Amino acid sequence: MALLSEGGTVLGSVARAYDVVSPHAGWAEIDPLTWQQATGDAVRAVLESTPHTDVVGIGLDGQMHGVVLVDQDGQPTRPAVLWPDGRAVSQADRLSQLGPESLASLANPVTPGMAGPMLAWLAENEADVVQGSSSFVLPKDWVRSLLTGWRPATDPSDASATLLWDVATDDWATTVAGASGVPTRLFPTVHASADASGDTGATARTWGLRTHVPVSFGCSDVAATLLGLEAEPGRTMITIGTGAQVVLPGVAPEKSFPPSHHLYRDAGDGWYAMVAVTNAGLALQRVLTLLNADWDELYAPYERAGEIPGFLPFFTGERLPVRLSGGQAGWFDVGLSAGREHLLAAALEGVAFAIRHAVDVMPSASTEIDLAGGGTRSPVFAQLLADVLGRPLRRVPNRDATVVGAARLGWKAAGLEAPSTGSAPDEIIEPCTSPQLEARYARFINALTTRLG
């Protein structure tokens, strides 16, 4: 939660953590009332930290792929199902059998954690709950309804990421939904991300907001990041945190089968291609725990490590460039001379290789790549990425990009011109070629291919 000035400066920000519930192995759920509590607390806290401010517009973004089933009054009929949930494997497999034409219209790989397979599982296994529900919405849409009152609506950036969206018609894929067993009566209406969905009401007042403040329909978190960074069409961007996202804005919406990347709507009228690498910072943190090391130790040894073993970072599953189950992480080609520093260096390199693998399947773009996110702050890792990719990296310093992007939607919903918040890149990182690095990348790909059988 963040409050921005008229000029786009972050005046205050507050975060609230909450736990995901897993009632069965592979499930990931949350009671939406947890979001209500966390959001209300965060709004009150950020307003208290910046007294005498007048909020003129509210923009939202949220995690993608979740499913919130609600009744006609917008009350949840069951816990929300979240993107890490893996229960809908058989439903995803059935969706994969629909045929090339239907799958090409989705232009996205079929994965269990997306809304289409989740809804198919719910329709099959909790038919009474689905029967008693009038709509489904995405997480940020339900939170928005707390501000403006209930309205079953979403925006294109979230709708296009459901595996229920036809890229050719830019509308709900009703035929695919019917074949999957998903009732089309559950579909929310779709509105532009920056349009005003309504004004704040009674709930907002209990959070410390005044009433009658316009609220945008909002967008997905990746779309908000692109908007906040004022990303240029045709320039690949890599953001690194717990995961890594390789994103190319400004692509044409084309049918594709089989897809090599995701294709989603942005917060405006365009589309972007994306490959998400789940095992980035997440994998490195796990390695640090296993080896009882810290981040300084991880980055320090790389340049002096000498012979480096191989490492596959796949502690959890991946969707792309290949579908991979979790539990595939580990070191290989480890000799007697390998020490702790070699294992740390191998882990850092393995994550960089996984990111290159994602970049390699993306559509062609400009040679230079933009680099953003907290995981890129280490100059050692940034240089390693440039070397592995063999391309110059332009570091983009805006670390508040996602909240800035959401705020830009709030400005527009209020009928105001959103200020430019971009800043000049602080450095260009030139790559250094290395035959040894190329050989180790080939070894990485060979080991991955072997795991895939």
C-alpha positions as CSV (number, residue, x, y, z in Angstrom):
1,M,0.0,0.0,0.0
2,A,1.5,3.3,-1.0
3,L,0.5,7.0,-1.2
4,L,2.0,9.1,-4.0
5,S,2.2,12.9,-4.4
6,E,0.9,14.8,-7.4
7,G,4.3,14.6,-8.9
8,G,4.6,10.8,-8.5
9,T,6.8,10.7,-5.4
10,V,6.1,7.9,-2.9
11,L,5.1,9.7,0.3
12,G,4.6,6.6,2.4
13,S,4.2,2.9,2.0
14,V,3.1,0.0,4.3
15,A,3.1,-3.7,3.8
16,R,1.0,-6.3,5.6
17,A,1.9,-10.0,5.4
18,Y,-0.5,-12.9,5.7
19,D,-0.3,-16.7,5.4
20,V,-1.6,-18.9,2.6
21,V,-3.5,-21.9,3.8
22,S,-2.9,-25.4,2.5
23,P,-5.7,-27.7,3.8
24,H,-4.4,-30.5,1.5
25,A,-1.1,-31.2,-0.1
26,G,-0.7,-29.0,-3.2
27,W,-3.5,-26.7,-2.3
28,A,-3.1,-22.9,-1.8
29,E,-6.1,-21.0,-0.5
30,I,-6.9,-17.9,1.6
31,D,-10.1,-16.5,3.2
32,P,-10.7,-13.2,1.3
33,L,-11.6,-11.6,4.6
34,T,-7.9,-11.8,5.4
35,W,-7.3,-9.5,2.5
36,Q,-10.0,-7.1,3.9
37,Q,-8.2,-7.0,7.2
38,A,-4.7,-6.6,5.8
39,T,-5.8,-3.9,3.3
40,G,-7.8,-1.9,5.9
41,D,-4.8,-2.0,8.3
42,A,-2.4,-0.9,5.6
43,V,-4.6,1.9,4.3
44,R,-5.1,3.3,7.9
45,A,-1.3,3.0,8.6
46,V,-0.2,4.8,5.5
47,L,-2.7,7.6,6.0
48,E,-1.6,8.0,9.6
49,S,2.0,8.2,8.5
50,T,1.1,11.1,6.0
51,P,-1.4,13.3,7.8
52,H,-3.2,16.2,6.1
53,T,-3.2,14.5,2.7
54,D,-6.2,14.5,0.4
55,V,-6.6,11.3,-1.6
56,V,-8.0,12.2,-5.1
57,G,-7.9,8.8,-6.8
58,I,-7.3,5.2,-6.1
59,G,-5.6,2.6,-8.4
60,L,-5.3,-1.1,-7.7
61,D,-3.2,-4.0,-8.9
62,G,-3.1,-7.6,-7.6
63,Q,-1.7,-11.1,-7.9
64,M,-2.7,-12.9,-11.1
65,H,-4.6,-16.2,-11.6
66,G,-6.6,-16.4,-8.4
67,V,-10.3,-17.4,-8.2
68,V,-12.8,-15.8,-5.8
69,L,-16.2,-17.3,-6.1
70,V,-19.0,-15.0,-4.8
71,D,-22.7,-14.9,-4.4
72,Q,-25.0,-12.2,-5.8
73,D,-24.0,-9.8,-3.0
74,G,-20.3,-10.3,-3.6
75,Q,-19.8,-12.4,-0.5
76,P,-17.3,-15.3,-0.9
77,T,-18.9,-18.7,-1.1
78,R,-15.6,-20.5,-0.3
79,P,-11.9,-19.6,0.3
80,A,-10.1,-18.0,-2.7
81,V,-7.9,-20.4,-4.7
82,L,-4.5,-18.9,-5.5
83,W,-2.0,-19.3,-8.3
84,P,0.4,-21.8,-6.5
85,D,-2.5,-24.3,-6.2
86,G,-1.8,-27.5,-8.0
87,R,-5.0,-29.5,-7.5
88,A,-6.4,-29.0,-11.1
89,V,-3.8,-31.2,-12.8
90,S,-6.4,-33.6,-14.4
91,Q,-8.5,-30.6,-15.5
92,A,-5.5,-29.0,-17.1
93,D,-4.7,-32.2,-18.9
94,R,-8.2,-32.5,-20.3
95,L,-8.0,-28.8,-21.4
96,S,-4.7,-29.7,-23.2
97,Q,-6.6,-32.3,-25.3
98,L,-9.1,-29.8,-26.8
99,G,-7.1,-29.6,-30.0
100,P,-4.7,-27.2,-31.7
101,E,-7.3,-24.7,-32.9
102,S,-8.9,-24.2,-29.5
103,L,-5.6,-24.1,-27.7
104,A,-4.1,-21.7,-30.2
105,S,-6.9,-19.2,-29.5
106,L,-5.8,-19.2,-25.8
107,A,-2.1,-18.5,-26.9
108,N,-0.9,-19.6,-23.4
109,P,0.5,-22.8,-22.0
110,V,-2.0,-24.8,-20.0
111,T,-1.1,-24.9,-16.3
112,P,-3.2,-26.0,-13.3
113,G,-2.7,-22.8,-11.4
114,M,-4.6,-20.6,-13.8
115,A,-8.3,-19.7,-13.4
116,G,-9.7,-21.9,-16.1
117,P,-8.5,-25.3,-14.7
118,M,-9.2,-24.1,-11.2
119,L,-12.8,-23.3,-12.0
120,A,-13.2,-26.6,-13.9
121,W,-12.0,-28.5,-10.7
122,L,-14.4,-26.5,-8.6
123,A,-17.3,-27.3,-11.0
124,E,-16.4,-31.0,-10.9
125,N,-15.6,-31.4,-7.2
126,E,-17.7,-28.6,-5.4
127,A,-20.7,-28.5,-7.7
128,D,-23.0,-27.2,-4.9
129,V,-20.6,-24.3,-4.2
130,V,-20.4,-23.4,-7.8
131,Q,-24.2,-23.7,-8.2
132,G,-24.6,-21.3,-5.3
133,S,-22.2,-18.7,-6.7
134,S,-23.2,-16.0,-9.1
135,S,-19.7,-15.0,-10.4
136,F,-16.0,-15.3,-10.0
137,V,-13.5,-12.5,-9.8
138,L,-9.8,-12.1,-9.5
139,P,-8.2,-11.1,-6.1
140,K,-7.9,-7.4,-6.8
141,D,-11.4,-7.2,-8.1
142,W,-12.8,-8.5,-4.8
143,V,-10.7,-6.0,-2.8
144,R,-11.9,-3.2,-5.1
145,S,-15.5,-4.1,-4.3
146,L,-14.9,-3.3,-0.7
147,L,-14.1,0.2,-1.7
148,T,-16.9,0.8,-4.2
149,G,-19.6,-1.7,-3.5
150,W,-20.2,-5.1,-5.2
151,R,-19.9,-5.3,-9.0
152,P,-18.9,-8.5,-10.8
153,A,-16.2,-7.0,-13.0
154,T,-12.5,-7.3,-13.9
155,D,-10.1,-5.8,-16.4
156,P,-8.4,-7.2,-19.6
157,S,-5.0,-7.8,-18.0
158,D,-6.4,-10.2,-15.5
159,A,-9.1,-11.7,-17.8
160,S,-6.5,-12.5,-20.4
161,A,-4.5,-14.6,-17.9
162,T,-7.3,-17.0,-17.0
163,L,-7.0,-19.6,-19.9
164,L,-10.5,-18.5,-20.7
165,W,-9.7,-15.6,-23.0
166,D,-9.6,-15.7,-26.8
167,V,-6.7,-13.6,-28.1
168,A,-8.2,-13.3,-31.6
169,T,-11.6,-11.9,-30.4
170,D,-10.2,-10.2,-27.3
171,D,-13.1,-11.6,-25.3
172,W,-14.1,-14.6,-23.2
173,A,-13.4,-18.0,-24.8
174,T,-16.9,-19.3,-24.2
175,T,-16.4,-22.4,-26.4
176,V,-13.3,-23.4,-24.4
177,A,-15.2,-22.7,-21.1
178,G,-18.1,-24.9,-22.2
179,A,-15.7,-27.8,-23.2
180,S,-14.0,-27.5,-19.8
181,G,-17.1,-27.5,-17.8
182,V,-16.8,-23.9,-16.6
183,P,-20.3,-22.2,-16.5
184,T,-20.0,-19.0,-18.5
185,R,-22.6,-17.4,-16.3
186,L,-19.8,-16.9,-13.8
187,F,-17.8,-14.6,-16.1
188,P,-17.5,-11.0,-14.8
189,T,-17.9,-8.1,-17.2
190,V,-14.6,-6.6,-18.5
191,H,-13.6,-2.9,-18.3
192,A,-10.5,-0.9,-19.1
193,S,-8.0,-0.9,-16.3
194,A,-8.0,2.9,-16.0
195,D,-11.7,3.4,-16.1
196,A,-13.5,4.5,-12.9
197,S,-15.4,1.6,-11.4
198,G,-17.1,3.7,-8.9
199,D,-16.5,5.9,-5.8
200,T,-15.4,5.0,-2.3
201,G,-18.2,4.3,0.2
202,A,-18.8,3.2,3.7
203,T,-16.1,0.5,4.0
204,A,-13.5,3.0,2.7
205,R,-14.5,5.5,5.4
206,T,-13.7,2.9,8.2
207,W,-10.2,2.7,6.7
208,G,-9.7,6.4,7.0
209,L,-10.5,7.4,3.4
210,R,-13.1,9.9,2.5
211,T,-16.1,8.9,0.4
212,H,-16.6,9.8,-3.2
213,V,-13.0,9.1,-4.3
214,P,-12.9,7.5,-7.8
215,V,-11.4,4.0,-7.9
216,S,-10.0,2.5,-11.1
217,F,-10.9,-1.1,-12.2
218,G,-7.2,-1.8,-11.8
219,C,-4.8,-4.4,-13.4
220,S,-2.5,-7.3,-12.8
221,D,0.7,-6.9,-10.9
222,V,2.9,-7.4,-14.0
223,A,0.8,-4.9,-16.0
224,A,1.2,-2.4,-13.2
225,T,5.0,-2.8,-13.2
226,L,5.2,-2.2,-16.9
227,L,3.0,0.9,-16.5
228,G,5.1,2.2,-13.5
229,L,8.3,1.7,-15.4
230,E,6.9,3.3,-18.5
231,A,8.3,0.3,-20.4
232,E,9.1,0.8,-24.0
233,P,7.5,-1.5,-26.6
234,G,10.0,-3.8,-28.2
235,R,12.5,-3.8,-25.3
236,T,12.8,-6.9,-23.2
237,M,12.7,-6.4,-19.5
238,I,13.8,-8.7,-16.7
239,T,12.6,-8.2,-13.2
240,I,14.1,-10.4,-10.4
241,G,12.8,-11.0,-6.9
242,T,11.6,-14.3,-5.5
243,G,10.9,-15.2,-9.1
244,A,12.1,-13.7,-12.3
245,Q,9.9,-12.3,-15.1
246,V,11.1,-11.9,-18.6
247,V,8.7,-9.5,-20.3
248,L,8.4,-8.0,-23.7
249,P,5.8,-5.3,-24.1
250,G,4.2,-4.2,-27.4
251,V,3.8,-7.6,-29.1
252,A,1.0,-8.5,-31.5
253,P,-1.8,-10.7,-30.2
254,E,-1.5,-13.8,-32.4
255,K,-2.8,-17.3,-32.0
256,S,0.0,-19.8,-31.3
257,F,0.3,-23.5,-30.8
258,P,2.2,-24.8,-28.9
259,P,3.0,-21.5,-27.2
260,S,6.5,-20.8,-26.0
261,H,5.6,-17.9,-23.8
262,H,2.6,-16.3,-22.1
263,L,0.6,-13.6,-24.0
264,Y,-1.4,-11.2,-21.8
265,R,-3.1,-7.8,-22.1
266,D,-1.4,-4.8,-20.5
267,A,-3.1,-2.0,-18.6
268,G,-3.8,-0.1,-21.8
269,D,-4.7,-1.4,-25.3
270,G,-1.6,-3.5,-25.9
271,W,-0.2,-6.9,-25.2
272,Y,3.0,-8.3,-23.7
273,A,4.8,-11.6,-23.9
274,M,6.2,-13.1,-20.7
275,V,8.0,-16.1,-19.3
276,A,8.0,-16.3,-15.5
277,V,10.9,-18.2,-13.8
278,T,9.6,-19.3,-10.4
279,N,13.0,-20.4,-9.1
280,A,15.1,-17.2,-8.9
281,G,15.5,-15.5,-5.5
282,L,13.4,-18.4,-4.0
283,A,16.0,-20.9,-5.1
284,L,19.0,-18.8,-4.0
285,Q,17.4,-18.3,-0.6
286,R,16.9,-22.1,-0.3
287,V,20.6,-22.6,-1.1
288,L,21.7,-20.1,1.5
289,T,19.6,-22.0,4.1
290,L,21.0,-25.4,3.1
291,L,24.6,-24.1,3.1
292,N,24.2,-21.8,6.1
293,A,25.4,-18.9,4.1
294,D,24.4,-15.2,3.6
295,W,23.9,-13.1,0.6
296,D,27.4,-11.5,0.8
297,E,28.9,-15.0,0.7
298,L,26.8,-16.0,-2.3
299,Y,27.9,-13.1,-4.4
300,A,31.6,-12.9,-3.2
301,P,32.8,-16.3,-4.4
302,Y,31.7,-16.3,-8.0
303,E,34.6,-14.4,-9.5
304,R,37.2,-16.6,-7.7
305,A,35.4,-20.0,-7.8
306,G,37.5,-21.6,-10.6
307,E,35.9,-24.9,-11.7
308,I,32.2,-24.6,-11.1
309,P,29.8,-27.6,-10.8
310,G,26.5,-27.6,-12.5
311,F,23.3,-26.7,-10.6
312,L,19.6,-27.0,-11.5
313,P,17.6,-24.5,-9.4
314,F,14.1,-26.1,-9.7
315,F,13.1,-26.6,-6.1
316,T,9.5,-25.8,-7.2
317,G,7.8,-26.4,-10.5
318,E,8.1,-24.3,-13.6
319,R,5.6,-23.6,-16.4
320,L,8.0,-22.4,-19.1
321,P,10.1,-22.7,-21.2
322,V,9.3,-26.3,-20.3
323,R,6.7,-27.7,-17.8
324,L,8.7,-29.0,-14.9
325,S,7.5,-30.5,-11.6
326,G,9.1,-29.4,-8.3
327,G,11.8,-31.3,-6.5
328,Q,14.2,-31.1,-9.5
329,A,16.9,-29.0,-7.9
330,G,20.4,-30.1,-7.2
331,W,24.1,-29.9,-7.9
332,F,25.9,-32.1,-10.5
333,D,29.4,-32.7,-11.8
334,V,30.7,-32.1,-8.3
335,G,34.3,-33.3,-7.9
336,L,36.5,-33.9,-4.8
337,S,38.0,-30.4,-5.2
338,A,34.6,-28.7,-4.9
339,G,34.0,-26.7,-1.7
340,R,31.3,-24.6,-0.3
341,E,32.2,-21.6,-2.4
342,H,32.0,-23.6,-5.6
343,L,28.4,-24.8,-4.6
344,L,27.4,-21.2,-4.0
345,A,28.8,-20.1,-7.3
346,A,27.1,-22.9,-9.1
347,A,23.7,-21.9,-7.6
348,L,24.1,-18.3,-8.7
349,E,25.1,-19.4,-12.2
350,G,22.2,-21.9,-12.4
351,V,19.6,-19.2,-11.7
352,A,21.3,-17.0,-14.4
353,F,21.1,-19.9,-16.8
354,A,17.4,-20.5,-16.1
355,I,16.7,-16.8,-16.9
356,R,18.7,-17.1,-20.2
357,H,16.6,-20.2,-21.1
358,A,13.5,-18.0,-20.6
359,V,14.9,-15.2,-22.7
360,D,15.8,-17.6,-25.5
361,V,12.2,-18.6,-26.1
362,M,10.8,-15.0,-26.2
363,P,10.0,-13.1,-29.4
364,S,12.9,-11.2,-30.9
365,A,13.5,-7.7,-29.5
366,S,16.1,-5.0,-29.1
367,T,19.6,-6.2,-28.3
368,E,19.7,-4.3,-25.0
369,I,17.7,-5.6,-22.1
370,D,16.3,-3.5,-19.2
371,L,17.0,-4.9,-15.7
372,A,14.8,-4.1,-12.7
373,G,13.8,-5.5,-9.3
374,G,15.5,-5.9,-5.9
375,G,17.3,-9.1,-7.0
376,T,19.4,-7.2,-9.4
377,R,21.1,-4.9,-6.9
378,S,24.3,-7.0,-6.6
379,P,26.8,-5.9,-9.3
380,V,28.2,-9.4,-9.3
381,F,24.9,-11.0,-10.2
382,A,24.1,-8.2,-12.7
383,Q,27.4,-8.7,-14.5
384,L,26.9,-12.5,-14.5
385,L,23.5,-12.0,-16.1
386,A,25.0,-9.8,-18.8
387,D,27.7,-12.3,-19.5
388,V,25.3,-15.3,-19.6
389,L,22.8,-13.4,-21.9
390,G,25.6,-12.0,-24.0
391,R,23.7,-8.7,-24.2
392,P,24.0,-5.3,-22.6
393,L,21.8,-4.7,-19.6
394,R,20.3,-1.3,-18.8
395,R,19.6,-1.0,-15.1
396,V,16.3,0.7,-14.4
397,P,16.3,2.2,-10.9
398,N,12.6,2.6,-10.1
399,R,12.0,0.1,-7.3
400,D,8.5,1.3,-6.6
401,A,7.3,0.5,-10.2
402,T,4.3,-1.6,-9.3
403,V,2.7,0.8,-6.9
404,V,3.5,3.7,-9.2
405,G,1.8,1.9,-12.0
406,A,-1.3,1.2,-9.9
407,A,-1.3,4.9,-8.8
408,R,-1.2,6.0,-12.5
409,L,-4.5,4.2,-12.9
410,G,-5.9,6.1,-10.0
411,W,-4.9,9.4,-11.5
412,K,-6.7,8.5,-14.7
413,A,-9.8,7.3,-13.0
414,A,-10.0,10.7,-11.3
415,G,-9.7,12.4,-14.7
416,L,-6.2,13.7,-14.0
417,E,-3.0,13.4,-16.1
418,A,-0.7,10.9,-14.6
419,P,2.8,12.4,-14.2
420,S,5.8,10.8,-15.7
421,T,7.8,9.1,-12.9
422,G,10.5,7.6,-14.9
423,S,14.2,8.3,-14.3
424,A,17.3,7.9,-16.3
425,P,18.9,4.5,-16.1
426,D,21.9,4.6,-13.8
427,E,24.2,2.3,-15.8
428,I,24.8,0.1,-18.8
429,I,26.3,-3.3,-18.0
430,E,28.3,-4.6,-21.0
431,P,28.7,-8.4,-21.4
432,C,32.0,-10.2,-21.3
433,T,32.2,-13.2,-23.6
434,S,33.4,-16.5,-22.1
435,P,33.7,-19.9,-23.9
436,Q,33.8,-21.6,-20.5
437,L,30.5,-19.9,-19.6
438,E,28.9,-21.0,-22.9
439,A,30.1,-24.6,-22.3
440,R,28.5,-24.6,-18.8
441,Y,25.3,-23.3,-20.2
442,A,25.2,-26.1,-22.7
443,R,25.8,-28.5,-19.8
444,F,22.9,-26.9,-18.0
445,I,20.5,-27.4,-20.9
446,N,21.7,-31.0,-21.3
447,A,21.1,-31.8,-17.7
448,L,17.6,-30.2,-17.9
449,T,16.8,-32.2,-21.0
450,T,17.9,-35.3,-19.2
451,R,15.6,-34.6,-16.3
452,L,12.7,-34.1,-18.7
453,G,13.4,-37.6,-20.1
